[in-house]
Amino acid sequence: MTMTDPHKEAIDWRGNAVACEGCDYLALNREGRCEIRRACVQDRYARRIDRFFEWNPEFANDNLAHPHFEVRAIAARFADIFRLPPLLCDEDETVRWNAARRLPVRSILTLRTDPHREVRIRIATRLEDVDLAPMIHDADYYVRLTVAWRLTPERLSPMMRDPDAEVRRLVAGRIPENWLSGMMDDPEPIVRLAVAERLPPELLARMAGDDDWRIRHEVARRAPASRIASLADDPDDLVRAAARERLGPSAASPFLSECST
């Protein structure tokens, strides 16, 4: 059986073969503190770089300016925290985020307008209310979705008219109940359904004429029986059945009643 060369897959970030000879950490190799294809700061594979710093965290500070972004990003997880602020301006978004995740909130507010959406999404997961509010109008819908999850319900009013239906749907599920009537006429059915599912029965009856059968079905199920008579003849089978079940014998259509006399 042919044995695989243990060095064959040891490639650095430039695409060159990794060689222990000439490496700054050759002494560590002799001590068993790094290992080619397993724990190597020169390797292009993130897991091998990560393992190098797990074994040797004291060298993280020295690699915060490494030319390979993976090394800088992983070193940021192990470096002394006071060395991290300059990395918030790093050219690579992974480096910026790995620095930001360890720094105090007051230090990372500038990243609310980071050019990369992934950084802004992750920044939003660390902020709350006052610090988060400036991100309500972010250009990216998923950033705004994250903001809608994080803000306290009483701060969601500006997002009730968000341009994205998924964001508005989430907002409809979280705003105070007494604000829901302000979203009953939303142009998107998925938003109106989220509203209908939370409306108190009396207000829900106002949606009996909605174009979406799911919303009319919710009305038929929960609105006061005295307000759902029109749904007993709804064109949708499920809506009609739900209404008639609640209305009982009085739900018979006028046409059928006249034919039975």
N, C-alpha and C positions, 0 to 999 in steps of 0.2 A: 504494500500500500504506500502511495506517495504521501509524504508528510508535507503539510502546508508550512511555508516559510513564515515564522512568527512575525517578521518585519514587513511582510508583503503589503498589508493594509495600513501601515503607519504612514499617512500622508499629511503634510502640513497644510495650512490655509492657502498657500500659494500653489499647491498641487505637487510639491516636491516630497520625496521620501524623507521621513524623519530619521535623523541619525543622532544617537546619543553623544557621539564624539563631537566636541566643540560646543555642546549645550552648556548654558550657564548653570544648569542644575545637575551636572554629571555626578557631583559628590553625593547628591540625594539618591541617585540611582544605585550607587555602591552601598548605600545604607538601607536599601529596600524601601525608600520613601517615594519613589516614582518608578513607573514600569512602562516600557513601550507597549502600545496597543491596549493599555489598561488605565494608566494614570499619567498623563503627559500633557504639559502645558503647550507643547508645540503641535499637538495633534489637531486636525481640523474637526474632529468629532466632539460635540459639546459634552457628552457624558464623560469622556476621558479627561477633558479639561476640568470638569467639575470635580471628578475624583482626585485630581492632582491637588486642588485647593482644599478639598476635604481632608486630605492627608497632610497638607502643608499650608494652613491658612495664614501663617506668618508672612508668606510671600505675596499675598493678594495686593497689598499696597504698592508693591514694586511693579505690578502689571496693569495698573489702571490706565496707562497710556500705551498699552500694547497695540501694535498696528491691526491686529485681528479683532473685530468687534466682539466675537464670542468670548474671547479671553477677557476683554474689558468688562463685558456684561456679567460674566460669572465671577470675576474678581470683585465686582461691586457687591456681591452677596456676602463676601468674607472680609472685605477691607474695613479699616477703622471708619466709623461713621463720619468723623470730622473731615475725612478725605473725599467724601462723596459729592458735596455741592457742585464742584466744577463739572461733574459728569451730567448734570442736568442740561448742559449745553452740548453734549456729545452729538456727533453727526448721526449716530445710529439710535433708532427709537428703542431698541431692546436695552441698550446701555442706559438711556435716560430713565426708562421705567424701573430697571433694577436698582438704580440709585434712589429714585423717588419712593419706592415701596418701603425703604428703610428710614427715610428722613422724616422729621416732624411735618405735620400738615402745613404749618406756616412757611416752610421752606419750599413747598412744591406748588404753590398757587400759580406761579407763572406758567406751569404746564397745562393749565386749563385751556390755553389757546395753542397747544402744541400742534405742529402741522400734521402729525400722524394720528389718525383716528384711534388706533389701538392704545396709544398713550393716553389720550383724552378719556377713553372708556375706562381705563384702569384708574386714572386719577379720580374720576367720578365715583368709583367704588370706595374711595378713601375719604371723600368729603361729605359734609352734612350741611343742610339748610343754608345759612348765610353764605358760607364759602361755596356752596354748590349752585346757588341761585344764578350766578352769571352764565352758567352753562345751559340754562333753559332754552336758549335760542341757538344752540350749536348747530352747525350746518349738517351734521351727520345724524340720521334718525336713531341709530343705535346708541349714540352718546345720550341723546335726549331720552331714550327709553330707560337707560340706566339712571339718569337723573330722576325720571318719574318714579322709579322704584325707591330711590333713596330719600327724596324730599318728604317731609312730614305732610300729611294730607292737606293741612290748612295752607300750605304754600303752593299748592298745585293749580290754583286758579288761572295763572297765565298759560298753562298747558292744556286747558280745556278746548282750545282752538288750535292746537298743534297741527301743522300741515300733514302729518302722517297718521293714518287711521290706527295703526298698532299702538302708537303712543297714546292717542286719545282713548283707545279701548282700555289701556292700563290705567289711565287717569280716571276713567269712569268707574273703575273698580276700587279706587282708593279715596276719592274726594269725599268730603262730608255728605251725608245723605241729603241734607237740605239744599245742596248745590246741583243735584242730579237733574232737576227740571230744566236747567240751562243747557243740557246736552241731549234732551229728548228729540230734538230735530236734527241731530247730526246727519250729514249726507250718507254716511256709511252704515250698513246694517249691523256689522260686527260691533260697532260702537253703541248703536241704539240697543242692541241685545244686552250688552253689558250694563247699560243703564236700566233696562227693563227688569233685569234679574235682581236689581237692588232697590227699585222704587217701592214705596209703600203701596198697598192695594188701591187706595183711593186715587193716587196720582197715576198709577199704572193704567187705570181705565182709560186715560186720555190717549193711550197708544193703540186702542182697539182698531183703528183704521190704518195701521202701519202696513206698508207694502210687503214687508217680510213676514212669512208665515210663522217663523220661529218666535217673533215678537208677539204676534197675535195669539200664538199658543200660550205664551207666558201670561198674557192678559186673561185668556180663557181659564187658566189654572188658578190665578191668584186674585184677580180683580174682584170687587164685590159682585155677587151674582146678579144684583139688580142693574149692573152696568154692562153686562156681556150678552144681552139678548141678540144683538146683531150678529154675533159670532156663531149662533146656532145654525145659520145657513151659510157659513163661511165656505168658500170654494175649496179650501184645503181639508182633507179628510180628518187629519189629526186635530186641527183646530176645532172643527165642527164637533167631533166626538167629545173633546174635552169640555166644550161649552155645554153640550146637551147632557153630559153626565152630571154637571153641576146644577143645571136648570131643571132636570127631571122632566115630568110629563108636560110641563108648560113650554118645553123647547120645541114642540112639534111645529113644523112650518105652517103658516096660515093656509097655504094651498092644500096641504094634506088635511088640515082640519076641515076645510070646506068640502073636500071630496068624501070625508067620512060621515058627513051629516046627511 
